[in-house]
């Protein structure tokens, strides 16, 4: 096996198939998009139709439906469960403050915290990008401990960390200085297009880099 997860001393633990760009993308991207952008859309529609409480309720319902969908599909959906818990807190704070700005600012600040976490994880050799990659492709546990895995996903963690921090800064500025509509536009411009490009790059980079390093290791290994 010559691809990212499988080529390690010729072993293929658990009968894993060789990861492909299309396969990994189709596995993870639908849930990624649902979790990332459906809630804001539901909130905005509810807000404009019936006010703040309706917007918050619509986003909460959308979060619950995403969770049920993922569970019915047989996925653990850890990120969705975390998102569900966060939406509950976000909703309570937004309602208590009676402010759409306070409600929308919370995920922006959380994304900034994620950006810091990605950078820190790369610095300490436990890249978060690798942890998220395992939700899209079941890398064996032993392979996750290798230097090549940490090196490749360490680079990805830095890229994602910088992106999340820059995106959060732009969104917070738009939220504090403009209208809700301007904020939604900034979210759409800094969200789907950029994230799709980064997801595509991340998948291709990981497959190619891990394969290249595996082939280099095999070439350097003395014949038995």
Legacy VTK file of the C-alpha trace (Angstrom):
# vtk DataFile Version 3.0
C-alpha trace
ASCII
DATASET POLYDATA
POINTS 224 float
0.000 0.000 0.000
1.467 3.325 -1.068
-0.881 5.908 0.396
-1.152 7.918 3.572
-2.358 5.467 6.148
-1.212 2.170 4.836
2.389 2.283 3.802
4.305 1.631 7.000
6.723 -1.250 6.763
4.265 -2.880 4.370
1.619 -3.404 7.073
-2.106 -2.848 6.679
-3.731 -3.198 10.061
-7.467 -3.893 10.279
-7.838 -4.331 6.530
-8.044 -0.606 5.875
-8.487 0.368 2.270
-6.105 2.825 0.679
-7.290 6.411 1.270
-8.107 8.443 -1.827
-8.799 12.144 -2.177
-12.359 11.568 -3.391
-13.143 8.943 -0.754
-11.921 11.003 2.191
-13.604 14.168 0.900
-16.982 12.478 0.388
-16.779 10.858 3.822
-16.128 13.979 5.857
-17.222 17.008 3.875
-21.052 16.712 4.094
-20.996 16.607 7.893
-18.348 19.325 7.973
-20.550 21.640 5.904
-23.691 20.850 7.865
-22.009 21.523 11.181
-20.242 24.641 9.951
-22.875 26.688 8.131
-26.412 25.429 8.738
-26.721 26.959 12.199
-25.952 30.511 11.083
-28.434 30.223 8.234
-31.160 28.974 10.558
-30.442 31.763 13.048
-30.556 34.473 10.402
-33.851 33.264 8.920
-35.450 33.050 12.358
-34.045 36.431 13.399
-35.394 38.241 10.347
-38.754 36.519 10.411
-39.655 36.674 14.109
-36.849 38.200 16.168
-33.900 37.162 18.303
-35.591 34.425 20.305
-36.902 32.792 17.126
-33.451 32.934 15.548
-31.817 31.319 18.554
-34.541 28.668 18.681
-34.133 27.920 14.963
-30.379 27.447 15.354
-30.930 25.175 18.357
-33.424 23.051 16.423
-31.014 22.826 13.475
-28.250 21.673 15.817
-30.512 18.978 17.253
-31.515 17.767 13.779
-27.846 17.523 12.746
-27.117 15.431 15.810
-30.032 13.076 15.120
-29.000 12.735 11.482
-25.433 11.821 12.382
-26.533 9.305 14.997
-28.990 7.705 12.595
-26.192 7.440 10.028
-24.202 5.423 12.592
-21.496 8.009 13.215
-20.251 8.961 16.650
-20.453 12.635 15.699
-18.250 13.864 18.553
-17.983 17.282 16.979
-21.751 17.445 16.621
-22.252 16.578 20.295
-19.782 19.277 21.268
-21.557 21.674 18.931
-24.895 20.757 20.507
-23.568 21.517 23.981
-22.042 24.785 22.821
-25.289 25.853 21.129
-27.103 25.345 24.433
-24.638 27.626 26.234
-24.572 30.116 23.372
-28.364 30.265 23.312
-28.623 30.848 27.061
-26.047 33.656 26.965
-27.634 35.270 23.898
-31.091 35.215 25.441
-29.820 36.508 28.776
-28.038 39.398 27.066
-30.951 39.908 24.644
-28.362 40.664 21.971
-27.721 39.172 18.532
-24.191 40.579 18.687
-23.433 38.731 21.921
-24.979 35.557 20.495
-22.945 35.696 17.272
-19.710 36.808 18.947
-19.441 33.625 20.995
-18.609 31.208 18.125
-16.207 33.803 16.703
-14.259 33.842 19.959
-14.400 30.051 20.205
-12.954 29.782 16.683
-10.134 32.103 17.725
-9.479 29.799 20.673
-9.402 26.845 18.269
-6.851 28.709 16.170
-4.606 29.102 19.215
-5.159 25.438 20.091
-4.085 24.323 16.606
-0.866 26.333 16.852
-0.100 25.076 20.355
-0.807 21.482 19.365
1.715 21.738 16.541
4.302 23.233 18.895
3.990 20.383 21.425
3.971 17.614 18.804
0.323 16.566 19.194
-1.266 18.157 16.113
-5.001 18.705 16.258
-5.232 18.383 12.492
-4.225 14.750 12.885
-6.976 14.165 15.445
-9.583 15.610 13.096
-8.174 13.632 10.177
-8.850 10.444 12.109
-12.548 11.309 12.073
-12.404 11.266 8.276
-10.136 8.224 7.870
-9.441 5.537 10.513
-5.667 5.758 10.831
-4.345 2.928 13.048
-3.312 4.022 16.528
0.309 2.933 16.025
0.560 5.037 12.870
-0.656 8.148 14.681
2.414 7.918 16.944
4.937 8.035 14.088
7.109 11.066 13.415
5.885 11.320 9.841
2.232 11.552 10.957
3.041 14.248 13.529
5.226 16.154 11.087
2.672 16.256 8.261
-0.275 17.113 10.472
1.829 19.567 12.441
2.217 21.626 9.266
-1.509 21.363 8.618
-2.255 22.449 12.182
-0.189 25.616 11.701
-2.020 26.458 8.475
-5.430 25.901 10.056
-4.460 27.841 13.174
-3.397 30.901 11.197
-6.564 30.701 9.091
-8.876 30.456 12.107
-7.229 33.381 13.880
-7.340 35.593 10.774
-10.940 34.612 10.065
-12.011 35.327 13.627
-10.417 38.760 13.524
-12.245 39.700 10.333
-15.569 38.379 11.597
-15.326 40.107 14.948
-14.521 43.410 13.244
-17.507 43.005 10.905
-19.805 42.138 13.788
-18.762 45.064 15.977
-18.654 47.670 13.230
-21.361 46.628 10.765
-24.834 45.146 10.458
-25.875 41.510 10.871
-26.156 41.300 7.078
-22.546 42.448 6.666
-21.464 39.900 9.236
-23.265 37.101 7.351
-21.555 38.189 4.118
-18.135 38.128 5.792
-18.909 34.697 7.263
-19.847 33.365 3.827
-16.750 34.848 2.164
-14.332 33.647 4.845
-16.173 30.374 5.396
-17.326 28.034 2.598
-14.910 29.111 -0.184
-11.819 29.248 2.007
-12.684 26.149 4.019
-13.392 24.087 0.910
-10.008 25.095 -0.485
-8.277 24.297 2.811
-10.043 20.949 3.157
-9.070 19.999 -0.395
-5.479 21.108 0.209
-5.303 19.275 3.539
-6.440 15.978 2.042
-4.130 16.155 -0.966
-1.175 17.349 1.075
-1.571 14.613 3.691
-1.905 11.795 1.155
1.039 12.988 -0.935
3.306 13.911 1.975
2.708 10.706 3.935
3.178 8.608 0.819
6.379 10.459 -0.113
7.836 10.012 3.363
6.905 6.325 3.411
8.602 5.772 0.061
11.677 7.661 1.285
11.839 5.486 4.399
11.581 2.348 2.272
14.357 3.547 -0.035
16.669 4.307 2.896
16.042 0.995 4.654
18.894 -1.516 4.043
17.865 -4.728 2.280
17.108 -7.638 4.563
LINES 1 225
224 0 1 2 3 4 5 6 7 8 9 10 11 12 13 14 15 16 17 18 19 20 21 22 23 24 25 26 27 28 29 30 31 32 33 34 35 36 37 38 39 40 41 42 43 44 45 46 47 48 49 50 51 52 53 54 55 56 57 58 59 60 61 62 63 64 65 66 67 68 69 70 71 72 73 74 75 76 77 78 79 80 81 82 83 84 85 86 87 88 89 90 91 92 93 94 95 96 97 98 99 100 101 102 103 104 105 106 107 108 109 110 111 112 113 114 115 116 117 118 119 120 121 122 123 124 125 126 127 128 129 130 131 132 133 134 135 136 137 138 139 140 141 142 143 144 145 146 147 148 149 150 151 152 153 154 155 156 157 158 159 160 161 162 163 164 165 166 167 168 169 170 171 172 173 174 175 176 177 178 179 180 181 182 183 184 185 186 187 188 189 190 191 192 193 194 195 196 197 198 199 200 201 202 203 204 205 206 207 208 209 210 211 212 213 214 215 216 217 218 219 220 221 222 223
